[in-house]
């Protein structure tokens, strides 16, 4: 947690025209603190790799500190919290994004250390298919207790937030404006519940004007803070495709829901898949398997499941194969049981929910 004085100078640094988060981090690494940067001779700052005169010409402007003081008053008056990029409360994965914000603000009850974060994005003109797929996906993912991140916009975003809350999951709305407003206004009715089940984050100040370019800027936070980004539906062009592109640039996993070639809201997803910019996702099992996630122990498992659980024919085949194995890889299970790998992944997920098997690191599985 920054001292009030260092917060003041950090806010002022965030406000320097033409500097940007990447260059601000370079200065902080070289000089040590935001206050020291403002007090350092410009000739010394210019010796830092990547720092030119254009980026630091406004560092000594007094209005930056005056603006920062005003924003601190807003923060204190409205119980706004903040996360500095070196804080423990700052998302771990976002720390490794060079252009991640040096500081962002947040409200609610956000708790993300050691949590699985998933970003779900898509068109604002979501179809009934896209909406039902999103709801079912999050319902099935609830067993691994992920944090659902989205942009609180119309369509896929608000569907994801609501589905997360309906399933008792934490959800985070990443906003493209200051925390003094909500856009779209019709979503104000969800604010209190979101803050109970997560909260909102934003790098924008209360004095920042509403600007559509902010949506593209905030997309890097959505992509950067999560382990994977899932695109539910998208037209040929759209903000969710930008988020997917950023996620790929951060070496994050990107998933896309395939759709019919004739559906306008599936063109973007189909193109992501065709150009190998996204993996196909048709179920929660795909996500769990491809990310190598283990199930949480949210479901109480019986002590002698094998005696009382009813198996399908294919589940019994897998069960009998694993009886003679200490543990086995998913691919080997699929080969030995003569079943498609994607189908085995779904069957294993179902057997985990029944308390029959447990996943191990390295995509291994064993009977309980």
PEUR-V186211 format. One record per residue. N is the residue number from 1. RES is the residue in one small letter. D_CENTER is the distance of its C-alpha to the mean C-alpha in Angstrom with 1 decimal. Layout:
# PEUR-V186211
N_RES_D_CENTER, N_RES_D_CENTER
This chain:
# PEUR-V186211
1_x_23.0, 2_x_24.8, 3_x_28.3, 4_x_29.0, 5_x_30.9, 6_x_28.2, 7_x_25.7, 8_x_28.2, 9_x_28.5, 10_x_24.8, 11_x_24.3, 12_x_27.3, 13_x_25.9, 14_x_22.7, 15_x_25.2, 16_x_27.4, 17_x_27.8, 18_x_27.1, 19_x_25.6, 20_x_21.8, 21_x_19.3, 22_x_20.3, 23_x_23.9, 24_x_23.4, 25_x_22.0, 26_x_25.0, 27_x_27.3, 28_x_25.8, 29_x_26.1, 30_x_29.7, 31_x_31.0, 32_x_29.3, 33_x_28.5, 34_x_27.9, 35_x_31.4, 36_x_33.0, 37_x_31.6, 38_x_33.3, 39_x_36.5, 40_x_36.6, 41_x_39.0, 42_x_37.5, 43_x_39.7, 44_x_37.8, 45_x_34.4, 46_x_35.5, 47_x_36.2, 48_x_32.5, 49_x_31.2, 50_x_29.3, 51_x_30.5, 52_x_33.0, 53_x_35.2, 54_x_33.3, 55_x_30.2, 56_x_32.1, 57_x_34.9, 58_x_33.6, 59_x_32.7, 60_x_35.9, 61_x_35.6, 62_x_36.4, 63_x_34.5, 64_x_31.2, 65_x_32.1, 66_x_33.5, 67_x_30.3, 68_x_28.3, 69_x_30.9, 70_x_30.4, 71_x_26.7, 72_x_27.2, 73_x_29.6, 74_x_27.0, 75_x_24.5, 76_x_27.3, 77_x_28.7, 78_x_25.5, 79_x_24.2, 80_x_21.1, 81_x_19.3, 82_x_17.7, 83_x_16.0, 84_x_17.7, 85_x_16.1, 86_x_18.5, 87_x_17.9, 88_x_16.8, 89_x_14.5, 90_x_12.5, 91_x_9.3, 92_x_11.0, 93_x_9.3, 94_x_9.3, 95_x_13.0, 96_x_13.8, 97_x_13.0, 98_x_16.4, 99_x_15.7, 100_x_13.0, 101_x_14.7, 102_x_17.4, 103_x_16.8, 104_x_14.9, 105_x_16.1, 106_x_14.9, 107_x_16.7, 108_x_16.8, 109_x_16.2, 110_x_12.8, 111_x_13.0, 112_x_10.3, 113_x_12.7, 114_x_13.2, 115_x_10.7, 116_x_8.8, 117_x_5.0, 118_x_4.5, 119_x_3.8, 120_x_7.5, 121_x_9.7, 122_x_13.4, 123_x_16.8, 124_x_18.2, 125_x_21.2, 126_x_19.9, 127_x_22.7, 128_x_23.8, 129_x_22.8, 130_x_19.2, 131_x_19.1, 132_x_20.7, 133_x_18.7, 134_x_15.4, 135_x_17.1, 136_x_18.6, 137_x_15.6, 138_x_13.8, 139_x_17.3, 140_x_17.8, 141_x_14.5, 142_x_15.4, 143_x_17.7, 144_x_15.1, 145_x_13.6, 146_x_9.8, 147_x_7.7, 148_x_6.7, 149_x_4.7, 150_x_7.1, 151_x_10.0, 152_x_12.8, 153_x_15.1, 154_x_17.7, 155_x_17.4, 156_x_14.4, 157_x_12.1, 158_x_14.6, 159_x_15.4, 160_x_12.0, 161_x_12.2, 162_x_15.8, 163_x_15.5, 164_x_13.2, 165_x_15.8, 166_x_18.6, 167_x_17.6, 168_x_17.3, 169_x_13.6, 170_x_11.7, 171_x_9.7, 172_x_8.4, 173_x_9.8, 174_x_9.2, 175_x_12.8, 176_x_15.0, 177_x_17.9, 178_x_19.3, 179_x_18.9, 180_x_22.5, 181_x_21.8, 182_x_19.8, 183_x_19.5, 184_x_20.6, 185_x_23.2, 186_x_23.5, 187_x_20.2, 188_x_21.7, 189_x_22.9, 190_x_19.5, 191_x_18.7, 192_x_20.6, 193_x_19.2, 194_x_15.5, 195_x_16.7, 196_x_18.4, 197_x_15.4, 198_x_12.8, 199_x_13.1, 200_x_12.5, 201_x_11.7, 202_x_13.5, 203_x_15.3, 204_x_18.1, 205_x_21.4, 206_x_23.4, 207_x_25.9, 208_x_23.8, 209_x_25.1, 210_x_23.0, 211_x_22.4, 212_x_20.8, 213_x_20.0, 214_x_17.5, 215_x_15.2, 216_x_15.1, 217_x_14.6, 218_x_11.7, 219_x_9.9, 220_x_9.8, 221_x_7.7, 222_x_5.0, 223_x_5.8, 224_x_6.7, 225_x_4.7, 226_x_3.1, 227_x_6.5, 228_x_6.7, 229_x_6.7, 230_x_9.4, 231_x_12.0, 232_x_14.3, 233_x_17.1, 234_x_18.0, 235_x_21.3, 236_x_22.6, 237_x_21.0, 238_x_18.1, 239_x_15.1, 240_x_12.8, 241_x_14.8, 242_x_14.3, 243_x_10.5, 244_x_11.4, 245_x_14.0, 246_x_12.0, 247_x_9.6, 248_x_13.1, 249_x_14.5, 250_x_12.2, 251_x_13.3, 252_x_10.1, 253_x_10.9, 254_x_11.1, 255_x_12.7, 256_x_14.9, 257_x_17.2, 258_x_20.8, 259_x_23.2, 260_x_26.9, 261_x_28.1, 262_x_29.8, 263_x_26.9, 264_x_25.7, 265_x_22.2, 266_x_21.8, 267_x_23.1, 268_x_19.8, 269_x_18.3, 270_x_21.7, 271_x_21.9, 272_x_18.7, 273_x_20.1, 274_x_23.6, 275_x_22.7, 276_x_20.7, 277_x_17.5, 278_x_15.8, 279_x_16.8, 280_x_18.3, 281_x_16.8, 282_x_19.3, 283_x_18.4, 284_x_16.2, 285_x_18.5, 286_x_17.4, 287_x_13.8, 288_x_15.3, 289_x_18.0, 290_x_16.4, 291_x_13.8, 292_x_16.7, 293_x_15.4, 294_x_18.1, 295_x_18.7, 296_x_18.9, 297_x_22.4, 298_x_21.7, 299_x_24.6, 300_x_27.9, 301_x_29.6, 302_x_33.4, 303_x_35.6, 304_x_37.5, 305_x_35.2, 306_x_37.2, 307_x_40.2, 308_x_38.8, 309_x_35.9, 310_x_36.8, 311_x_35.7, 312_x_35.5, 313_x_37.7, 314_x_34.8, 315_x_33.2, 316_x_36.7, 317_x_37.0, 318_x_33.9, 319_x_35.1, 320_x_38.5, 321_x_37.3, 322_x_35.1, 323_x_38.1, 324_x_39.8, 325_x_36.8, 326_x_35.4, 327_x_32.0, 328_x_31.1, 329_x_28.5, 330_x_27.0, 331_x_28.7, 332_x_32.0, 333_x_31.8, 334_x_31.3, 335_x_34.2, 336_x_36.5, 337_x_35.9, 338_x_36.2, 339_x_33.0, 340_x_30.2, 341_x_27.3, 342_x_24.8, 343_x_27.1, 344_x_27.5, 345_x_23.7, 346_x_23.9, 347_x_27.1, 348_x_25.8, 349_x_22.9, 350_x_25.6, 351_x_27.8, 352_x_25.2, 353_x_24.9, 354_x_28.7, 355_x_28.8, 356_x_30.7, 357_x_28.7, 358_x_26.0, 359_x_23.6, 360_x_24.2, 361_x_22.5, 362_x_23.2, 363_x_22.9, 364_x_26.1, 365_x_27.3, 366_x_30.3, 367_x_32.2, 368_x_32.0
